[in-house]
Amino acid sequence: MVLPRLSQRTVRIPVIQLLVAGGVIMLVLSGCGKKAADIQAQSGELEKAFPGVASVAPAPAGQARTVGDARAFVAAALSASRSNDYVTAVLMLQKAAESPGVTPDQVVALQVARKAWVAELMTRADHGDTSAKAALARIGDAH
């Protein structure tokens, strides 16, 4: 009995799929270990976007109501982030964004910093940090 000869099959992966997969891998690898630097960089960007924020007394949660409130909220957010209280930091950034007189560039700086701080919490939560999970829930409940 003669067995039929099996043809060799070649697997062809489109080039675009290889490029996309490579790009995703590069993005993932480039993001590793940068979280602390991102948070510090975003804090610095907030200080640039809100000149003189270092000399402003931080706003107690929910008490500032004047035109200069945005800087007080940013000062409170920066203070909270330095002590790893990202819930308060994120909530203060939201209040700063809603304050009168905030420029579009300042809103962008607020949103980028908020994203960095929430990403830090998400990373911690993904690694099993129960306090980070609780913080994310509190941020979600506040909106």
N, CA, C and O atoms as CSV, one atom per row, in Angstrom:
chain,resi,resn,atom,element,x,y,z
A,1,MET,N,N,0.822,-1.159,0.000
A,1,MET,CA,C,0.000,0.000,0.000
A,1,MET,C,C,0.887,1.251,0.000
A,1,MET,O,O,1.850,1.345,0.761
A,2,VAL,N,N,0.558,2.164,-0.830
A,2,VAL,CA,C,1.320,3.393,-0.956
A,2,VAL,C,C,0.484,4.525,-0.365
A,2,VAL,O,O,-0.666,4.744,-0.746
A,3,LEU,N,N,1.088,5.218,0.555
A,3,LEU,CA,C,0.402,6.339,1.185
A,3,LEU,C,C,0.526,7.577,0.306
A,3,LEU,O,O,1.555,7.809,-0.327
A,4,PRO,N,N,-0.541,8.365,0.282
A,4,PRO,CA,C,-0.445,9.584,-0.523
A,4,PRO,C,C,0.518,10.574,0.125
A,4,PRO,O,O,0.637,10.656,1.348
A,5,ARG,N,N,1.157,11.272,-0.686
A,5,ARG,CA,C,2.122,12.254,-0.191
A,5,ARG,C,C,1.370,13.496,0.304
A,5,ARG,O,O,0.556,14.072,-0.419
A,6,LEU,N,N,1.659,13.896,1.544
A,6,LEU,CA,C,1.027,15.075,2.115
A,6,LEU,C,C,1.781,16.315,1.656
A,6,LEU,O,O,3.011,16.372,1.675
A,7,SER,N,N,1.027,17.265,1.262
A,7,SER,CA,C,1.675,18.497,0.821
A,7,SER,C,C,2.099,19.311,2.042
A,7,SER,O,O,1.472,19.264,3.100
A,8,GLN,N,N,3.146,20.031,1.862
A,8,GLN,CA,C,3.607,20.885,2.943
A,8,GLN,C,C,2.771,22.155,2.938
A,8,GLN,O,O,2.552,22.768,1.893
A,9,ARG,N,N,2.303,22.543,4.137
A,9,ARG,CA,C,1.503,23.752,4.254
A,9,ARG,C,C,2.370,24.833,4.864
A,9,ARG,O,O,3.069,24.614,5.854
A,10,THR,N,N,2.313,25.944,4.283
A,10,THR,CA,C,3.043,27.070,4.856
A,10,THR,C,C,2.043,27.999,5.515
A,10,THR,O,O,0.946,28.242,5.011
A,11,VAL,N,N,2.453,28.493,6.628
A,11,VAL,CA,C,1.617,29.421,7.356
A,11,VAL,C,C,2.047,30.825,6.944
A,11,VAL,O,O,3.209,31.203,7.092
A,12,ARG,N,N,1.111,31.571,6.437
A,12,ARG,CA,C,1.421,32.930,6.012
A,12,ARG,C,C,0.710,33.903,6.944
A,12,ARG,O,O,-0.516,33.916,7.063
A,13,ILE,N,N,1.515,34.698,7.583
A,13,ILE,CA,C,0.975,35.728,8.470
A,13,ILE,C,C,1.165,37.059,7.762
A,13,ILE,O,O,2.283,37.435,7.409
A,14,PRO,N,N,0.078,37.754,7.561
A,14,PRO,CA,C,0.205,39.048,6.880
A,14,PRO,C,C,1.159,39.974,7.633
A,14,PRO,O,O,1.205,39.983,8.863
A,15,VAL,N,N,1.895,40.730,6.882
A,15,VAL,CA,C,2.893,41.640,7.437
A,15,VAL,C,C,2.248,42.629,8.403
A,15,VAL,O,O,2.834,42.966,9.432
A,16,ILE,N,N,1.057,43.088,8.078
A,16,ILE,CA,C,0.394,44.071,8.938
A,16,ILE,C,C,0.137,43.496,10.330
A,16,ILE,O,O,0.264,44.207,11.327
A,17,GLN,N,N,-0.223,42.215,10.404
A,17,GLN,CA,C,-0.451,41.590,11.706
A,17,GLN,C,C,0.835,41.505,12.507
A,17,GLN,O,O,0.830,41.704,13.722
A,18,LEU,N,N,1.930,41.211,11.836
A,18,LEU,CA,C,3.219,41.168,12.527
A,18,LEU,C,C,3.607,42.553,13.043
A,18,LEU,O,O,4.113,42.689,14.158
A,19,LEU,N,N,3.370,43.569,12.234
A,19,LEU,CA,C,3.696,44.929,12.661
A,19,LEU,C,C,2.845,45.367,13.847
A,19,LEU,O,O,3.352,45.980,14.786
A,20,VAL,N,N,1.559,45.055,13.804
A,20,VAL,CA,C,0.668,45.423,14.907
A,20,VAL,C,C,1.080,44.691,16.176
A,20,VAL,O,O,1.165,45.298,17.244
A,21,ALA,N,N,1.334,43.400,16.066
A,21,ALA,CA,C,1.742,42.625,17.240
A,21,ALA,C,C,3.051,43.160,17.817
A,21,ALA,O,O,3.193,43.288,19.033
A,22,GLY,N,N,3.996,43.468,16.947
A,22,GLY,CA,C,5.273,44.030,17.408
A,22,GLY,C,C,5.084,45.371,18.083
A,22,GLY,O,O,5.719,45.659,19.097
A,23,GLY,N,N,4.203,46.197,17.517
A,23,GLY,CA,C,3.930,47.497,18.110
A,23,GLY,C,C,3.319,47.385,19.487
A,23,GLY,O,O,3.685,48.127,20.399
A,24,VAL,N,N,2.384,46.456,19.642
A,24,VAL,CA,C,1.750,46.245,20.946
A,24,VAL,C,C,2.780,45.792,21.969
A,24,VAL,O,O,2.794,46.273,23.102
A,25,ILE,N,N,3.624,44.882,21.575
A,25,ILE,CA,C,4.664,44.393,22.491
A,25,ILE,C,C,5.601,45.529,22.896
A,25,ILE,O,O,5.981,45.637,24.062
A,26,MET,N,N,5.970,46.368,21.942
A,26,MET,CA,C,6.862,47.493,22.258
A,26,MET,C,C,6.197,48.476,23.217
A,26,MET,O,O,6.845,48.994,24.126
A,27,LEU,N,N,4.906,48.732,23.017
A,27,LEU,CA,C,4.197,49.637,23.918
A,27,LEU,C,C,4.139,49.085,25.331
A,27,LEU,O,O,4.342,49.811,26.304
A,28,VAL,N,N,3.860,47.795,25.431
A,28,VAL,CA,C,3.776,47.174,26.750
A,28,VAL,C,C,5.130,47.221,27.448
A,28,VAL,O,O,5.222,47.570,28.624
A,29,LEU,N,N,6.173,46.867,26.712
A,29,LEU,CA,C,7.506,46.848,27.321
A,29,LEU,C,C,8.004,48.250,27.651
A,29,LEU,O,O,8.699,48.439,28.649
A,30,SER,N,N,7.661,49.222,26.836
A,30,SER,CA,C,8.145,50.575,27.115
A,30,SER,C,C,7.435,51.182,28.315
A,30,SER,O,O,7.965,52.105,28.933
A,31,GLY,N,N,6.260,50.693,28.658
A,31,GLY,CA,C,5.515,51.233,29.785
A,31,GLY,C,C,5.939,50.666,31.126
A,31,GLY,O,O,5.613,51.235,32.167
A,32,CYS,N,N,6.649,49.571,31.119
A,32,CYS,CA,C,7.037,48.935,32.373
A,32,CYS,C,C,8.043,49.795,33.119
A,32,CYS,O,O,9.028,50.249,32.537
A,33,GLY,N,N,7.799,50.020,34.401
A,33,GLY,CA,C,8.730,50.732,35.252
A,33,GLY,C,C,8.697,52.242,35.111
A,33,GLY,O,O,9.542,52.924,35.691
A,34,LYS,N,N,7.749,52.790,34.358
A,34,LYS,CA,C,7.712,54.223,34.151
A,34,LYS,C,C,6.650,54.917,34.988
A,34,LYS,O,O,6.527,56.140,34.917
A,35,LYS,N,N,5.884,54.184,35.771
A,35,LYS,CA,C,4.744,54.775,36.470
A,35,LYS,C,C,5.168,55.896,37.415
A,35,LYS,O,O,4.573,56.973,37.391
A,36,ALA,N,N,6.170,55.668,38.233
A,36,ALA,CA,C,6.595,56.700,39.178
A,36,ALA,C,C,7.108,57.926,38.438
A,36,ALA,O,O,6.854,59.060,38.843
A,37,ALA,N,N,7.830,57.687,37.355
A,37,ALA,CA,C,8.328,58.809,36.569
A,37,ALA,C,C,7.171,59.567,35.934
A,37,ALA,O,O,7.198,60.796,35.871
A,38,ASP,N,N,6.144,58.841,35.459
A,38,ASP,CA,C,4.978,59.487,34.856
A,38,ASP,C,C,4.267,60.365,35.875
A,38,ASP,O,O,3.869,61.487,35.561
A,39,ILE,N,N,4.109,59.870,37.070
A,39,ILE,CA,C,3.411,60.634,38.105
A,39,ILE,C,C,4.207,61.886,38.455
A,39,ILE,O,O,3.635,62.968,38.588
A,40,GLN,N,N,5.504,61.749,38.603
A,40,GLN,CA,C,6.334,62.914,38.909
A,40,GLN,C,C,6.318,63.897,37.753
A,40,GLN,O,O,6.249,65.107,37.967
A,41,ALA,N,N,6.380,63.390,36.530
A,41,ALA,CA,C,6.360,64.262,35.354
A,41,ALA,C,C,5.038,65.013,35.268
A,41,ALA,O,O,5.013,66.206,34.962
A,42,GLN,N,N,3.944,64.315,35.537
A,42,GLN,CA,C,2.635,64.969,35.456
A,42,GLN,C,C,2.460,65.998,36.569
A,42,GLN,O,O,1.817,67.029,36.371
A,43,SER,N,N,3.029,65.718,37.731
A,43,SER,CA,C,2.990,66.709,38.810
A,43,SER,C,C,3.744,67.966,38.392
A,43,SER,O,O,3.299,69.084,38.654
A,44,GLY,N,N,4.884,67.774,37.743
A,44,GLY,CA,C,5.649,68.912,37.242
A,44,GLY,C,C,4.893,69.684,36.175
A,44,GLY,O,O,4.955,70.913,36.134
A,45,GLU,N,N,4.180,68.971,35.311
A,45,GLU,CA,C,3.391,69.633,34.272
A,45,GLU,C,C,2.251,70.446,34.882
A,45,GLU,O,O,1.919,71.525,34.392
A,46,LEU,N,N,1.662,69.927,35.942
A,46,LEU,CA,C,0.603,70.681,36.622
A,46,LEU,C,C,1.168,71.967,37.215
A,46,LEU,O,O,0.536,73.021,37.142
A,47,GLU,N,N,2.353,71.876,37.799
A,47,GLU,CA,C,2.970,73.066,38.381
A,47,GLU,C,C,3.294,74.099,37.306
A,47,GLU,O,O,3.231,75.301,37.564
A,48,LYS,N,N,3.644,73.636,36.092
A,48,LYS,CA,C,3.892,74.564,34.989
A,48,LYS,C,C,2.587,75.180,34.492
A,48,LYS,O,O,2.538,76.369,34.174
A,49,ALA,N,N,1.531,74.369,34.425
A,49,ALA,CA,C,0.247,74.845,33.900
A,49,ALA,C,C,-0.430,75.823,34.856
A,49,ALA,O,O,-1.206,76.679,34.431
A,50,PHE,N,N,-0.133,75.691,36.142
A,50,PHE,CA,C,-0.720,76.567,37.163
A,50,PHE,C,C,0.409,77.275,37.891
A,50,PHE,O,O,0.786,76.866,38.990
A,51,PRO,N,N,0.962,78.341,37.292
A,51,PRO,CA,C,2.091,79.048,37.904
A,51,PRO,C,C,1.755,79.539,39.305
A,51,PRO,O,O,0.659,80.038,39.558
A,52,GLY,N,N,2.700,79.392,40.194
A,52,GLY,CA,C,2.526,79.871,41.557
A,52,GLY,C,C,1.731,78.926,42.441
A,52,GLY,O,O,1.383,79.283,43.567
A,53,VAL,N,N,1.440,77.732,41.953
A,53,VAL,CA,C,0.628,76.804,42.742
A,53,VAL,C,C,1.342,76.381,44.027
A,53,VAL,O,O,0.697,76.058,45.025
A,54,ALA,N,N,2.663,76.385,43.997
A,54,ALA,CA,C,3.417,75.980,45.185
A,54,ALA,C,C,3.207,76.944,46.349
A,54,ALA,O,O,3.336,76.556,47.510
A,55,SER,N,N,2.883,78.198,46.041
A,55,SER,CA,C,2.702,79.182,47.106
A,55,SER,C,C,1.247,79.288,47.575
A,55,SER,O,O,0.940,80.075,48.470
A,56,VAL,N,N,0.360,78.503,46.975
A,56,VAL,CA,C,-1.066,78.555,47.326
A,56,VAL,C,C,-1.366,77.494,48.375
A,56,VAL,O,O,-0.898,76.359,48.281
A,57,ALA,N,N,-2.145,77.875,49.365
A,57,ALA,CA,C,-2.557,76.903,50.381
A,57,ALA,C,C,-3.537,75.921,49.747
A,57,ALA,O,O,-4.473,76.334,49.063
A,58,PRO,N,N,-3.329,74.623,49.970
A,58,PRO,CA,C,-4.251,73.637,49.401
A,58,PRO,C,C,-5.677,73.848,49.906
A,58,PRO,O,O,-5.895,74.202,51.064
A,59,ALA,N,N,-6.638,73.624,49.017
A,59,ALA,CA,C,-8.052,73.770,49.374
A,59,ALA,C,C,-8.503,72.573,50.189
A,59,ALA,O,O,-8.248,71.434,49.798
A,60,PRO,N,N,-9.167,72.802,51.310
A,60,PRO,CA,C,-9.786,71.677,52.007
A,60,PRO,C,C,-10.874,71.109,51.101
A,60,PRO,O,O,-11.510,71.854,50.355
A,61,ALA,N,N,-11.088,69.834,51.156
A,61,ALA,CA,C,-12.047,69.188,50.256
A,61,ALA,C,C,-13.392,69.885,50.284
A,61,ALA,O,O,-14.075,69.904,51.308
A,62,GLY,N,N,-13.774,70.467,49.133
A,62,GLY,CA,C,-15.089,71.054,48.957
A,62,GLY,C,C,-15.303,72.435,49.539
A,62,GLY,O,O,-16.426,72.935,49.476
A,63,GLN,N,N,-14.300,73.079,50.100
A,63,GLN,CA,C,-14.539,74.363,50.746
A,63,GLN,C,C,-14.173,75.578,49.908
A,63,GLN,O,O,-14.677,76.670,50.169
A,64,ALA,N,N,-13.311,75.422,48.911
A,64,ALA,CA,C,-12.902,76.582,48.114
A,64,ALA,C,C,-13.990,76.918,47.101
A,64,ALA,O,O,-14.532,76.023,46.453
A,65,ARG,N,N,-14.313,78.198,46.960
A,65,ARG,CA,C,-15.389,78.587,46.053
A,65,ARG,C,C,-15.089,79.894,45.300
A,65,ARG,O,O,-15.995,80.433,44.663
A,66,THR,N,N,-13.869,80.417,45.345
A,66,THR,CA,C,-13.581,81.691,44.696
A,66,THR,C,C,-12.930,81.466,43.339
A,66,THR,O,O,-12.672,80.327,42.948
A,67,VAL,N,N,-12.665,82.551,42.623
A,67,VAL,CA,C,-12.083,82.461,41.286
A,67,VAL,C,C,-10.712,81.776,41.317
A,67,VAL,O,O,-10.366,81.069,40.370
A,68,GLY,N,N,-9.945,81.963,42.357
A,68,GLY,CA,C,-8.629,81.346,42.464
A,68,GLY,C,C,-8.668,79.901,42.916
A,68,GLY,O,O,-7.626,79.322,43.222
A,69,ASP,N,N,-9.843,79.309,42.962
A,69,ASP,CA,C,-9.992,77.945,43.470
A,69,ASP,C,C,-9.188,76.911,42.704
A,69,ASP,O,O,-8.667,75.973,43.308
A,70,ALA,N,N,-9.073,77.054,41.395
A,70,ALA,CA,C,-8.390,76.030,40.602
A,70,ALA,C,C,-6.986,75.786,41.140
A,70,ALA,O,O,-6.568,74.638,41.295
A,71,ARG,N,N,-6.260,76.859,41.424
A,71,ARG,CA,C,-4.895,76.687,41.955
A,71,ARG,C,C,-4.923,76.032,43.329
A,71,ARG,O,O,-4.050,75.221,43.638
A,72,ALA,N,N,-5.897,76.363,44.151
A,72,ALA,CA,C,-5.997,75.739,45.479
A,72,ALA,C,C,-6.316,74.250,45.347
A,72,ALA,O,O,-5.787,73.427,46.094
A,73,PHE,N,N,-7.184,73.910,44.390
A,73,PHE,CA,C,-7.502,72.499,44.168
A,73,PHE,C,C,-6.288,71.740,43.640
A,73,PHE,O,O,-6.035,70.605,44.045
A,74,VAL,N,N,-5.540,72.368,42.737
A,74,VAL,CA,C,-4.331,71.730,42.203
A,74,VAL,C,C,-3.303,71.547,43.319
A,74,VAL,O,O,-2.650,70.506,43.397
A,75,ALA,N,N,-3.157,72.551,44.179
A,75,ALA,CA,C,-2.234,72.431,45.311
A,75,ALA,C,C,-2.651,71.271,46.214
A,75,ALA,O,O,-1.806,70.515,46.692
A,76,ALA,N,N,-3.953,71.136,46.443
A,76,ALA,CA,C,-4.446,70.023,47.261
A,76,ALA,C,C,-4.187,68.685,46.570
A,76,ALA,O,O,-3.821,67.708,47.224
A,77,ALA,N,N,-4.376,68.640,45.253
A,77,ALA,CA,C,-4.133,67.404,44.495
A,77,ALA,C,C,-2.661,67.011,44.556
A,77,ALA,O,O,-2.334,65.844,44.774
A,78,LEU,N,N,-1.786,67.973,44.366
A,78,LEU,CA,C,-0.345,67.686,44.419
A,78,LEU,C,C,0.070,67.216,45.808
A,78,LEU,O,O,0.864,66.285,45.945
A,79,SER,N,N,-0.466,67.860,46.828
A,79,SER,CA,C,-0.162,67.457,48.201
A,79,SER,C,C,-0.643,66.029,48.461
A,79,SER,O,O,0.069,65.225,49.062
A,80,ALA,N,N,-1.844,65.727,48.006
A,80,ALA,CA,C,-2.398,64.383,48.205
A,80,ALA,C,C,-1.593,63.336,47.431
A,80,ALA,O,O,-1.346,62.241,47.935
A,81,SER,N,N,-1.186,63.676,46.207
A,81,SER,CA,C,-0.434,62.692,45.411
A,81,SER,C,C,0.926,62.392,46.023
A,81,SER,O,O,1.429,61.273,45.916
A,82,ARG,N,N,1.523,63.400,46.668
A,82,ARG,CA,C,2.830,63.172,47.310
A,82,ARG,C,C,2.733,62.186,48.467
A,82,ARG,O,O,3.706,61.511,48.805
A,83,SER,N,N,1.540,62.109,49.074
A,83,SER,CA,C,1.344,61.147,50.157
A,83,SER,C,C,0.603,59.900,49.663
A,83,SER,O,O,0.057,59.135,50.458
A,84,ASN,N,N,0.593,59.706,48.334
A,84,ASN,CA,C,-0.042,58.550,47.687
A,84,ASN,C,C,-1.543,58.463,47.931
A,84,ASN,O,O,-2.117,57.377,47.844
A,85,ASP,N,N,-2.185,59.576,48.232
A,85,ASP,CA,C,-3.640,59.624,48.385
A,85,ASP,C,C,-4.235,60.018,47.038
A,85,ASP,O,O,-4.663,61.155,46.839
A,86,TYR,N,N,-4.252,59.053,46.118
A,86,TYR,CA,C,-4.677,59.343,44.760
A,86,TYR,C,C,-6.175,59.582,44.648
A,86,TYR,O,O,-6.620,60.225,43.697
A,87,VAL,N,N,-6.958,59.085,45.585
A,87,VAL,CA,C,-8.401,59.361,45.561
A,87,VAL,C,C,-8.619,60.867,45.715
A,87,VAL,O,O,-9.293,61.491,44.895
A,88,THR,N,N,-8.052,61.436,46.758
A,88,THR,CA,C,-8.192,62.876,46.975
A,88,THR,C,C,-7.573,63.650,45.820
A,88,THR,O,O,-8.136,64.649,45.372
A,89,ALA,N,N,-6.425,63.200,45.334
A,89,ALA,CA,C,-5.759,63.893,44.230
A,89,ALA,C,C,-6.655,63.942,42.996
A,89,ALA,O,O,-6.809,64.998,42.382
A,90,VAL,N,N,-7.238,62.820,42.634
A,90,VAL,CA,C,-8.097,62.761,41.448
A,90,VAL,C,C,-9.348,63.617,41.639
A,90,VAL,O,O,-9.764,64.323,40.721
A,91,LEU,N,N,-9.942,63.555,42.815
A,91,LEU,CA,C,-11.146,64.352,43.071
A,91,LEU,C,C,-10.840,65.850,43.061
A,91,LEU,O,O,-11.653,66.643,42.584
A,92,MET,N,N,-9.684,66.240,43.579
A,92,MET,CA,C,-9.302,67.650,43.553
A,92,MET,C,C,-9.035,68.124,42.120
A,92,MET,O,O,-9.344,69.265,41.775
A,93,LEU,N,N,-8.464,67.254,41.293
A,93,LEU,CA,C,-8.248,67.620,39.893
A,93,LEU,C,C,-9.573,67.840,39.178
A,93,LEU,O,O,-9.701,68.749,38.357
A,94,GLN,N,N,-10.551,67.009,39.490
A,94,GLN,CA,C,-11.876,67.169,38.885
A,94,GLN,C,C,-12.479,68.520,39.275
A,94,GLN,O,O,-13.045,69.222,38.437
A,95,LYS,N,N,-12.351,68.874,40.555
A,95,LYS,CA,C,-12.875,70.162,41.013
A,95,LYS,C,C,-12.127,71.318,40.364
A,95,LYS,O,O,-12.723,72.342,40.030
A,96,ALA,N,N,-10.823,71.152,40.186
A,96,ALA,CA,C,-10.043,72.208,39.529
A,96,ALA,C,C,-10.513,72.399,38.090
A,96,ALA,O,O,-10.628,73.530,37.619
A,97,ALA,N,N,-10.785,71.301,37.394
A,97,ALA,CA,C,-11.233,71.381,36.007
A,97,ALA,C,C,-12.588,72.073,35.892
A,97,ALA,O,O,-12.884,72.699,34.874
A,98,GLU,N,N,-13.407,71.962,36.927
A,98,GLU,CA,C,-14.740,72.569,36.923
A,98,GLU,C,C,-14.731,74.014,37.414
A,98,GLU,O,O,-15.761,74.686,37.379
A,99,SER,N,N,-13.586,74.490,37.867
A,99,SER,CA,C,-13.476,75.850,38.399
A,99,SER,C,C,-13.535,76.878,37.272
A,99,SER,O,O,-13.099,76.602,36.154
A,100,PRO,N,N,-14.074,78.064,37.566
A,100,PRO,CA,C,-14.112,79.120,36.538
A,100,PRO,C,C,-12.716,79.647,36.236
A,100,PRO,O,O,-11.846,79.684,37.107
A,101,GLY,N,N,-12.519,80.052,34.985
A,101,GLY,CA,C,-11.265,80.670,34.590
A,101,GLY,C,C,-10.160,79.708,34.199
A,101,GLY,O,O,-9.043,80.145,33.917
A,102,VAL,N,N,-10.434,78.418,34.173
A,102,VAL,CA,C,-9.417,77.439,33.797
A,102,VAL,C,C,-9.289,77.435,32.271
A,102,VAL,O,O,-10.288,77.342,31.558
A,103,THR,N,N,-8.061,77.537,31.781
A,103,THR,CA,C,-7.822,77.582,30.337
A,103,THR,C,C,-7.862,76.172,29.739
A,103,THR,O,O,-7.730,75.192,30.471
A,104,PRO,N,N,-8.041,76.061,28.434
A,104,PRO,CA,C,-8.021,74.739,27.801
A,104,PRO,C,C,-6.704,73.986,28.042
A,104,PRO,O,O,-6.720,72.773,28.247
A,105,ASP,N,N,-5.578,74.687,28.018
A,105,ASP,CA,C,-4.289,74.030,28.280
A,105,ASP,C,C,-4.230,73.486,29.701
A,105,ASP,O,O,-3.674,72.413,29.938
A,106,GLN,N,N,-4.796,74.217,30.633
A,106,GLN,CA,C,-4.818,73.751,32.017
A,106,GLN,C,C,-5.721,72.529,32.155
A,106,GLN,O,O,-5.402,71.601,32.899
A,107,VAL,N,N,-6.844,72.524,31.444
A,107,VAL,CA,C,-7.739,71.357,31.485
A,107,VAL,C,C,-7.018,70.124,30.959
A,107,VAL,O,O,-7.154,69.034,31.514
A,108,VAL,N,N,-6.255,70.298,29.893
A,108,VAL,CA,C,-5.486,69.176,29.344
A,108,VAL,C,C,-4.482,68.671,30.376
A,108,VAL,O,O,-4.361,67.463,30.578
A,109,ALA,N,N,-3.770,69.571,31.025
A,109,ALA,CA,C,-2.803,69.170,32.053
A,109,ALA,C,C,-3.498,68.433,33.194
A,109,ALA,O,O,-2.965,67.454,33.717
A,110,LEU,N,N,-4.670,68.895,33.576
A,110,LEU,CA,C,-5.439,68.231,34.636
A,110,LEU,C,C,-5.853,66.823,34.216
A,110,LEU,O,O,-5.760,65.880,35.002
A,111,GLN,N,N,-6.309,66.688,32.976
A,111,GLN,CA,C,-6.755,65.382,32.496
A,111,GLN,C,C,-5.599,64.394,32.372
A,111,GLN,O,O,-5.751,63.218,32.700
A,112,VAL,N,N,-4.459,64.862,31.907
A,112,VAL,CA,C,-3.297,63.985,31.759
A,112,VAL,C,C,-2.809,63.511,33.126
A,112,VAL,O,O,-2.475,62.338,33.295
A,113,ALA,N,N,-2.766,64.420,34.101
A,113,ALA,CA,C,-2.346,64.037,35.452
A,113,ALA,C,C,-3.339,63.053,36.059
A,113,ALA,O,O,-2.944,62.075,36.693
A,114,ARG,N,N,-4.620,63.313,35.865
A,114,ARG,CA,C,-5.650,62.409,36.389
A,114,ARG,C,C,-5.473,61.020,35.794
A,114,ARG,O,O,-5.558,60.017,36.502
A,115,LYS,N,N,-5.232,60.967,34.506
A,115,LYS,CA,C,-5.042,59.680,33.822
A,115,LYS,C,C,-3.841,58.931,34.409
A,115,LYS,O,O,-3.909,57.722,34.630
A,116,ALA,N,N,-2.757,59.642,34.659
A,116,ALA,CA,C,-1.550,59.010,35.216
A,116,ALA,C,C,-1.823,58.460,36.609
A,116,ALA,O,O,-1.389,57.357,36.939
A,117,TRP,N,N,-2.545,59.227,37.428
A,117,TRP,CA,C,-2.811,58.790,38.796
A,117,TRP,C,C,-3.798,57.621,38.820
A,117,TRP,O,O,-3.641,56.703,39.626
A,118,VAL,N,N,-4.793,57.639,37.963
A,118,VAL,CA,C,-5.741,56.519,37.892
A,118,VAL,C,C,-5.031,55.278,37.344
A,118,VAL,O,O,-5.291,54.164,37.800
A,119,ALA,N,N,-4.146,55.464,36.379
A,119,ALA,CA,C,-3.382,54.337,35.839
A,119,ALA,C,C,-2.519,53.694,36.925
A,119,ALA,O,O,-2.383,52.471,36.978
A,120,GLU,N,N,-1.944,54.520,37.782
A,120,GLU,CA,C,-1.149,53.982,38.897
A,120,GLU,C,C,-2.024,53.131,39.813
A,120,GLU,O,O,-1.623,52.045,40.232
A,121,LEU,N,N,-3.212,53.626,40.119
A,121,LEU,CA,C,-4.137,52.849,40.952
A,121,LEU,C,C,-4.540,51.551,40.273
A,121,LEU,O,O,-4.634,50.510,40.924
A,122,MET,N,N,-4.779,51.605,38.967
A,122,MET,CA,C,-5.175,50.401,38.226
A,122,MET,C,C,-4.050,49.369,38.219
A,122,MET,O,O,-4.297,48.169,38.340
A,123,THR,N,N,-2.828,49.842,38.078
A,123,THR,CA,C,-1.685,48.928,38.111
A,123,THR,C,C,-1.593,48.253,39.471
A,123,THR,O,O,-1.393,47.041,39.558
A,124,ARG,N,N,-1.736,49.034,40.523
A,124,ARG,CA,C,-1.687,48.468,41.873
A,124,ARG,C,C,-2.831,47.484,42.095
A,124,ARG,O,O,-2.638,46.422,42.688
A,125,ALA,N,N,-4.015,47.836,41.619
A,125,ALA,CA,C,-5.173,46.952,41.776
A,125,ALA,C,C,-4.959,45.650,41.010
A,125,ALA,O,O,-5.320,44.577,41.494
A,126,ASP,N,N,-4.371,45.740,39.812
A,126,ASP,CA,C,-4.085,44.541,39.017
A,126,ASP,C,C,-3.100,43.614,39.713
A,126,ASP,O,O,-3.102,42.406,39.480
A,127,HIS,N,N,-2.264,44.181,40.564
A,127,HIS,CA,C,-1.294,43.380,41.314
A,127,HIS,C,C,-1.837,42.936,42.670
A,127,HIS,O,O,-1.087,42.444,43.514
A,128,GLY,N,N,-3.145,43.111,42.876
A,128,GLY,CA,C,-3.781,42.604,44.087
A,128,GLY,C,C,-3.878,43.575,45.242
A,128,GLY,O,O,-4.263,43.169,46.338
A,129,ASP,N,N,-3.550,44.830,45.048
A,129,ASP,CA,C,-3.616,45.823,46.115
A,129,ASP,C,C,-5.081,46.156,46.399
A,129,ASP,O,O,-5.743,46.813,45.596
A,130,THR,N,N,-5.580,45.694,47.550
A,130,THR,CA,C,-6.995,45.912,47.878
A,130,THR,C,C,-7.307,47.372,48.156
A,130,THR,O,O,-8.421,47.824,47.892
A,131,SER,N,N,-6.334,48.126,48.690
A,131,SER,CA,C,-6.591,49.543,48.931
A,131,SER,C,C,-6.715,50.301,47.605
A,131,SER,O,O,-7.486,51.256,47.511
A,132,ALA,N,N,-5.968,49.885,46.589
A,132,ALA,CA,C,-6.090,50.509,45.263
A,132,ALA,C,C,-7.448,50.193,44.648
A,132,ALA,O,O,-8.060,51.047,44.006
A,133,LYS,N,N,-7.913,48.964,44.847
A,133,LYS,CA,C,-9.246,48.600,44.336
A,133,LYS,C,C,-10.325,49.442,45.012
A,133,LYS,O,O,-11.260,49.911,44.362
A,134,ALA,N,N,-10.183,49.625,46.318
A,134,ALA,CA,C,-11.142,50.445,47.051
A,134,ALA,C,C,-11.079,51.908,46.591
A,134,ALA,O,O,-12.106,52.579,46.483
A,135,ALA,N,N,-9.872,52.385,46.326
A,135,ALA,CA,C,-9.702,53.770,45.859
A,135,ALA,C,C,-10.374,53.956,44.509
A,135,ALA,O,O,-11.049,54.962,44.290
A,136,LEU,N,N,-10.199,53.003,43.599
A,136,LEU,CA,C,-10.852,53.097,42.295
A,136,LEU,C,C,-12.364,53.096,42.436
A,136,LEU,O,O,-13.060,53.810,41.715
A,137,ALA,N,N,-12.870,52.297,43.361
A,137,ALA,CA,C,-14.321,52.264,43.598
A,137,ALA,C,C,-14.794,53.619,44.125
A,137,ALA,O,O,-15.844,54.109,43.709
A,138,ARG,N,N,-14.036,54.223,45.028
A,138,ARG,CA,C,-14.408,55.539,45.568
A,138,ARG,C,C,-14.399,56.606,44.481
A,138,ARG,O,O,-15.277,57.469,44.450
A,139,ILE,N,N,-13.412,56.552,43.590
A,139,ILE,CA,C,-13.353,57.510,42.491
A,139,ILE,C,C,-14.564,57.310,41.574
A,139,ILE,O,O,-15.190,58.275,41.135
A,140,GLY,N,N,-14.880,56.054,41.297
A,140,GLY,CA,C,-16.055,55.764,40.463
A,140,GLY,C,C,-17.349,56.215,41.092
A,140,GLY,O,O,-18.243,56.695,40.396
A,141,ASP,N,N,-17.466,56.069,42.403
A,141,ASP,CA,C,-18.685,56.492,43.109
A,141,ASP,C,C,-18.828,58.009,43.128
A,141,ASP,O,O,-19.945,58.526,43.176
A,142,ALA,N,N,-17.708,58.725,43.091
A,142,ALA,CA,C,-17.736,60.191,43.153
A,142,ALA,C,C,-18.208,60.805,41.841
A,142,ALA,O,O,-18.582,61.977,41.807
A,143,HIS,N,N,-18.194,60.036,40.771
A,143,HIS,CA,C,-18.592,60.602,39.470
A,143,HIS,C,C,-19.972,60.212,39.152
A,143,HIS,O,O,-20.493,60.587,38.101
